[in-house]
Amino acid sequence: MGDIWKSDCMYMILTKAIMYIIMYIIEVIEMLNTNITNFRKNIFSLLEQTIKYNEPVNISTKDGNAVIISEEDYNDLMETLCLNSIPGMREKIIEGKNTPLDECIPENEVEW
């Protein structure tokens, strides 16, 4: 039962993280809005714009909306979710980002 709870808990955490990321994208990134009819007419140029400029497209339909993002943005979102699912990783990344360069060891001295 413990493993099932952990899986359900992880699912809930990841679902919540995805929701926050999507809300961030919608609020922060300028998003092109169109309806399904215009999307059908301009599908090639809209997809090209999404791919070249990483500009999401929000498509409204009578049944709801859909958002199209580039594969690059999708992969970035998945990587962010993966890293944030590791306990303590977010704090380590922030700590590393805030560490002055003169306190870091040179790249050629890093042992992998």
C-alpha positions as a Markdown table, in Angstrom:
| # | Residue | x | y | z |
|---|---|---|---|---|
| 1 | Met | 0.0 | 0.0 | 0.0 |
| 2 | Gly | 2.9 | 2.4 | 0.7 |
| 3 | Asp | 4.2 | 2.1 | -2.9 |
| 4 | Ile | 0.7 | 2.9 | -4.3 |
| 5 | Trp | 0.4 | 5.9 | -2.0 |
| 6 | Lys | 3.8 | 7.1 | -3.1 |
| 7 | Ser | 2.8 | 6.7 | -6.8 |
| 8 | Asp | -0.5 | 8.6 | -6.2 |
| 9 | Cys | 1.3 | 11.2 | -4.2 |
| 10 | Met | 3.9 | 11.7 | -7.0 |
| 11 | Tyr | 1.2 | 11.8 | -9.6 |
| 12 | Met | -0.6 | 14.6 | -7.6 |
| 13 | Ile | 2.7 | 16.5 | -7.2 |
| 14 | Leu | 3.5 | 16.3 | -10.9 |
| 15 | Thr | -0.1 | 17.2 | -11.8 |
| 16 | Lys | 0.1 | 20.3 | -9.6 |
| 17 | Ala | 3.5 | 21.2 | -11.0 |
| 18 | Ile | 2.1 | 21.0 | -14.6 |
| 19 | Met | -0.8 | 23.2 | -13.7 |
| 20 | Tyr | 1.5 | 25.8 | -12.2 |
| 21 | Ile | 3.8 | 25.7 | -15.3 |
| 22 | Ile | 0.9 | 26.1 | -17.6 |
| 23 | Met | -0.5 | 29.0 | -15.6 |
| 24 | Tyr | 2.9 | 30.6 | -15.7 |
| 25 | Ile | 3.1 | 30.2 | -19.5 |
| 26 | Ile | -0.4 | 31.7 | -19.9 |
| 27 | Glu | 0.4 | 34.7 | -17.6 |
| 28 | Val | 4.0 | 35.5 | -18.5 |
| 29 | Ile | 4.5 | 34.5 | -22.1 |
| 30 | Glu | 2.7 | 36.4 | -24.9 |
| 31 | Met | 0.4 | 33.9 | -26.4 |
| 32 | Leu | -1.3 | 34.1 | -29.8 |
| 33 | Asn | -5.0 | 33.5 | -29.6 |
| 34 | Thr | -7.1 | 32.2 | -32.4 |
| 35 | Asn | -10.2 | 30.3 | -33.1 |
| 36 | Ile | -10.4 | 26.9 | -34.7 |
| 37 | Thr | -11.5 | 28.2 | -38.0 |
| 38 | Asn | -8.6 | 30.6 | -38.3 |
| 39 | Phe | -6.3 | 27.9 | -37.1 |
| 40 | Arg | -7.4 | 25.6 | -39.9 |
| 41 | Lys | -6.8 | 28.3 | -42.5 |
| 42 | Asn | -3.4 | 29.3 | -41.1 |
| 43 | Ile | -2.1 | 26.0 | -39.6 |
| 44 | Phe | 1.2 | 26.0 | -41.4 |
| 45 | Ser | 2.2 | 29.6 | -40.6 |
| 46 | Leu | 1.0 | 29.3 | -37.0 |
| 47 | Leu | 3.0 | 26.1 | -36.4 |
| 48 | Glu | 6.0 | 27.6 | -38.1 |
| 49 | Gln | 5.8 | 30.7 | -35.8 |
| 50 | Thr | 5.4 | 28.4 | -32.8 |
| 51 | Ile | 8.5 | 26.4 | -33.8 |
| 52 | Lys | 10.7 | 29.3 | -34.8 |
| 53 | Tyr | 9.8 | 31.8 | -32.1 |
| 54 | Asn | 8.6 | 29.5 | -29.3 |
| 55 | Glu | 5.3 | 31.4 | -29.3 |
| 56 | Pro | 2.4 | 29.3 | -27.9 |
| 57 | Val | -0.9 | 29.3 | -29.7 |
| 58 | Asn | -4.2 | 29.2 | -27.8 |
| 59 | Ile | -6.9 | 27.7 | -30.0 |
| 60 | Ser | -10.5 | 28.3 | -28.9 |
| 61 | Thr | -13.3 | 25.9 | -29.8 |
| 62 | Lys | -16.9 | 25.5 | -28.7 |
| 63 | Asp | -15.8 | 22.6 | -26.5 |
| 64 | Gly | -12.9 | 24.4 | -24.9 |
| 65 | Asn | -9.4 | 25.6 | -25.6 |
| 66 | Ala | -6.1 | 23.9 | -26.6 |
| 67 | Val | -2.6 | 25.2 | -26.4 |
| 68 | Ile | 0.1 | 24.3 | -28.9 |
| 69 | Ile | 3.7 | 24.7 | -27.9 |
| 70 | Ser | 7.0 | 23.9 | -29.7 |
| 71 | Glu | 8.7 | 20.6 | -29.1 |
| 72 | Glu | 11.6 | 22.5 | -27.5 |
| 73 | Asp | 9.3 | 24.2 | -25.0 |
| 74 | Tyr | 7.6 | 20.8 | -24.3 |
| 75 | Asn | 10.9 | 19.2 | -23.6 |
| 76 | Asp | 11.9 | 22.1 | -21.4 |
| 77 | Leu | 8.7 | 21.7 | -19.4 |
| 78 | Met | 9.3 | 17.9 | -19.0 |
| 79 | Glu | 12.9 | 18.5 | -17.8 |
| 80 | Thr | 11.7 | 21.1 | -15.3 |
| 81 | Leu | 9.1 | 18.7 | -14.0 |
| 82 | Cys | 11.6 | 16.0 | -13.7 |
| 83 | Leu | 14.1 | 18.1 | -11.9 |
| 84 | Asn | 11.5 | 19.6 | -9.5 |
| 85 | Ser | 10.3 | 16.1 | -8.6 |
| 86 | Ile | 13.7 | 15.3 | -7.1 |
| 87 | Pro | 13.6 | 16.3 | -3.4 |
| 88 | Gly | 15.9 | 19.2 | -2.7 |
| 89 | Met | 16.9 | 19.7 | -6.3 |
| 90 | Arg | 15.2 | 23.1 | -6.7 |
| 91 | Glu | 17.0 | 24.5 | -3.7 |
| 92 | Lys | 20.4 | 23.1 | -5.0 |
| 93 | Ile | 19.8 | 24.7 | -8.4 |
| 94 | Ile | 18.9 | 28.1 | -6.8 |
| 95 | Glu | 22.0 | 27.8 | -4.5 |
| 96 | Gly | 24.2 | 27.1 | -7.5 |
| 97 | Lys | 22.7 | 29.9 | -9.5 |
| 98 | Asn | 23.4 | 32.3 | -6.6 |
| 99 | Thr | 27.0 | 31.1 | -6.1 |
| 100 | Pro | 29.5 | 33.8 | -7.2 |
| 101 | Leu | 31.8 | 32.5 | -10.1 |
| 102 | Asp | 34.9 | 33.1 | -8.0 |
| 103 | Glu | 33.7 | 30.5 | -5.5 |
| 104 | Cys | 33.2 | 27.9 | -8.2 |
| 105 | Ile | 35.9 | 25.5 | -9.4 |
| 106 | Pro | 37.0 | 25.6 | -13.0 |
| 107 | Glu | 35.1 | 23.4 | -15.4 |
| 108 | Asn | 38.2 | 21.4 | -16.3 |
| 109 | Glu | 38.7 | 20.4 | -12.6 |
| 110 | Val | 35.2 | 18.9 | -12.2 |
| 111 | Glu | 35.3 | 15.2 | -11.8 |
| 112 | Trp | 32.4 | 13.4 | -13.4 |
